[in-house]
Amino acid sequence: MICFPNAKINLGLHITSKRNDGFHEIETCMVPIPLFDALEIIIEPKKSTWTSSGLSIPGDPKDNLIAKAYQLLKKDFPNLPNIAIHLHKNIPMGAGLGGGSADAAFALNLMNNLFDLILDDFFLEEYAAKLGSDCPFFIENTPKIATGRGEILNEVNIDLKGTHLVLINPGIHIGTKEAYAGVTPKKPEKDLSEILKDKKRWKEELKNDFEPSIFSNHPEIKQIKDSFYEAGAYYAAMSGSGSTVFGLFDHEPEIMIRKDSYFQFVATL
């Protein structure tokens, strides 16, 4: 069986407090976008295998979230057969786009169907939350306001149909430690769900708390955001903790920056 895990962008991202377990409480709106990996899982009679293509995936395959998703299910369903996994990686990693989380969540959904486990979304989201904070979002894969570590999801009415999306990743690695080191957690002054109702408010009021310190450390990322507004975007922001920046346009834009080292993606939502 094959599926196509997609990326996401964040509309606003507030770091509201630090938890006793070392994680942070956040508030954000996550929206799926049509930038895809390709994942195939089939039953393997001999032993489980892992292969990949596309972007190079660092680390031991045993530590990949897809493999961890399989092992998580196998704990509760010990008779699961061996599998062969192939992942074609197209979504940049460590880029604030949730690609790894999407791969894991889609793997859970795919294995649920492949093995006829008949798990509903509630249980799949519980499994997904054990794999990563962003993973539960990709089970239903619809716009949601996420709170807690990112695993508490609530419906939000966001209609971006017809919006033109331009996304640029400059290949700058932003580690989690660096991202959070520049943020002082605080409660947001304005209600995210209310801001989201009016796109005219987004440019001035829809904030990503990671941006100020990351832009200071990496001015090149801020320049990308500025270029989107110069080209007429009604909203532009860094997605997650970066370094990907996206712009939303009411008109079809030209790509503003042309560098071979940049990953660039254009779509109509």
ABEGO torsion letter per residue (X at the ends): XBBBBBBBBBBEBBBABBBAAGBBBBBBBBBBBBBBBBBBBBBBABBBBBBBBEBBBBEBAAABAAAAAAAAAAAABAABBBBBBBBBBABBBGAGAGAAAAAAAAAAAAAAAAAGAGBBAAAAAAAAAAAEAAAAAAAAGBBBBBBEAGABBBBBBBBABGBBBBBBBAGBBBBAAAAAAABBBBBBABBAAAAAABAAAAAAABBBAAAAAAAAABAAAAAAAAAAAAAGBABBBBBEAOABBBBBBABBBBBABBBAABBBBBBBX
